[in-house]
Amino acid sequence: MNRKVVGSILIVILLAIGGWLFINSPFYNGSSQYNGSSQNGISILEVGAQEAGDRPVKTFDLTAQETKWELGDGKKVNAWTYNGTVPGEALRVTEGDFVRVHLKNELGVPVTIHWHGVILPNRMDGVPGLTQDAVEPGESFTYEFIANDPGTYWYHSHQHSAEQVDRGLYGSLVIEEKEPEYDRDEFFILDEWATRSRDQGAFNMGGMMRGHMSGDGEMDTKQLYDTFTVNGKAGDAIETLVMEEGETARLRFVNAGYQQHQLVFPEGSMKVIANDAEEINGEQGSSQVLEIAPGERIDVAYTKQGKESEVIAENPGVEHSEDMRIPVVSENSADSKINWTVSSGSDIADGTTYGSEELLFEETPDPDVTYDMDVSMGMNMGEGMSFQINGETFPNTSPIKVEEGDIVKVNITNSGMMNHPMHLHGHRFQVASKNGKEYDYPIVKDLIHVRPGEEYVVYFEANNIGEWLFHCHDNNHAELGMITVVDYQGVYSPFEIGGENQPE
């Protein structure tokens, strides 16, 4: 065996041991600059409060509980759920409603609810140690906010989310327009599960190293998961979509997993209409393949092409693709044989393919604050493998310090070997350029999927006072450090990171 091979094996072994030590160490030590030890200004609990007034009030009860869940094809898992199902109860409200959600925790671990993509008061964001204390077993918490912005959202735990979201603690949230454009409206949450072992919610060090060596930016997740699901079901257990020839429906897709997915549609049937709750430019949109990054939401207008059955399915070139197939049949042929043939084209649309209808900035603004965010993979001495922002891991990453009203420019560079879908809480940003080239049609989003070697420039306005996470939505990467905070001056969080509060 040559010296290079031996050296590579030793590196993998050392990294794996270091990673185990890191995962089993007290990662959040309470010494963070983000916790409440420095209480200057006013508490986040005193800003941004919203009241119902004379608005319609929509009230929901969500109970976090353990559930034996059947994925399909004989596969069963011990899931953690909201209201006993995966996904949790589907929440639908109307633009302008006052939303009140009572969370009760019947699990044996603390939980929260984060309202992914929703612009709301900081105290309602559901991040333990930053915006609230985690909800302990047997306790409750009530979330309240105004549903101001119509669009596709989802909710999930932000407490140890690398494990809790992975085990099923998520659900859909739709804020409908007062006058919906489409009569038919369906929601699909995509996910991956590890059913061959007890590894659900565990990080795959070996897969990460293979990915590092092979150049596959998500090999860590591909090696861990063996089952794909749509709305908590796999393969033949996925619910059939019944539509007639020529009928058009709004299909809302969310990727709750940690692996990107490419959904192939029948040719000529699909048009992208929204990204991350922002309508796209109406002159664009037609594609055959839809690529959805972890944490991302994309809406399409889908029109059934004929009387015969059709299928919307994962790219057939991907392992486990047979698990992720949505059959589309006519009512009078629901029992007929479905043609599972999937022909994947090269016309791929992702979250940055089409520009947004309404922009945050008509012209490239002059920033008040510029933050360079280099995302990468590294080692922490005594702790093991980590995912870093500017060479540091949370809670020791440098915050993005802002004052209310600032225009913030963030230069995001992926100098590592893994994909990083970077998500900003409490704000939307405008994607201005990729790899130094400006977009003809800028995109407004709250999550940008940054692959190895890519560089994005995004802008946002600091217009929502609080302490807000900016992190990788491959939650395994967030758990190993890839988090920072948009830190508004003049306010502080009274909560403590560490102990029962694990905000990754």
Buried (B, 14 or more C-beta within 10 A) or exposed (E): EEEEEEEEEEEBEEBBEBBBBBBEEEBBEBEBBBBBEEEEBEBBBEBBEBEEEEBEEBEBEBBBBBBEBBBBBEBEBEBBBBBBBBBBBBBBBBBEBBBBBBBBBEBEBBBBBBBBBBBBBBBBBBBBBBBBBBBBEEEEBEBBBBBEBBBBBBBBBBBBBBBBBBBBBBBBBBBBEEEBEBEEBBBBBBBBBBBEEEBBBBBBBBBBBBBBEEEBBBBBBBBBBBBBBBBBBBBEBBEEBBBEEEBBBBBBBBBBBBBBBBBBBBEEBBBBBBBBBBBBBEEBBBBBBBBBBBBBBBBBBBBBBEEBBBBBBBBBEBEBBBBBBBBBBBEEEEEEEBEEEBEBEEEBBBBBBBBBBEBBBEEBBEBBBEBEBBBBBBBBEEBBBBBBBBEBBBBBBBBBBBEBEBBBBBBBBBEBBBBBBBBBBBBBBBBBBBEEEEBEBBBBBBBBBBBBEBBBBBBBBBBBBBBBBBBBBBBBBBBBBBBBBBBBBEBBBBBBBBBBBBBB
